[in-house]
């Protein structure tokens, strides 16, 4: 199955010059969604991961079913103020300013083998911040997986040293 056929491209969204890759058309097709999850899980299956970590929000849509497919737990990484217990914070640079992500401090134990899963790799800032959160808590990031990679944005450059894979590349 060619998953690229299930990604809708919306030109000039959210602003002029952007060619937005919309995954909602893949999500609504049960067969394509199941196939995508299996493809993402198959990249991780032999790595003996303990947990899947996914950043808000679309990382939840792909990370949680990958965790289910592998029979492991899922841990969300969220924007500030969304998690109810004590959190670890990581502030990272954006093109114009900064952003912050948080994870529960008790979500990752020292030595936990973690795979990060998200829908799309663009510049790599968000997933790199999620990796730092995992590592700050003592976890080991053994895989970083994406459904889509915008290779022209060179997001892999911010993920050097990690095992990075994607299913679809533009």
Secondary structure, 3 states (H helix, E strand, C coil): CCHHHHCEEEECCCCCCCEEEECHHHHCCHHHHHHHHHHHHHCCHHHCCCEEEEECCHHHHHHHHHHHHHCCEEEEEECCCCCCCCEEEEEEEECCEEEEEEEECCCCCCCCEEEEEEEEECCCHHHHHHHHHHHHCCCEEEEEEEEEECHHHCHHHHHCCCCEEEEEEC
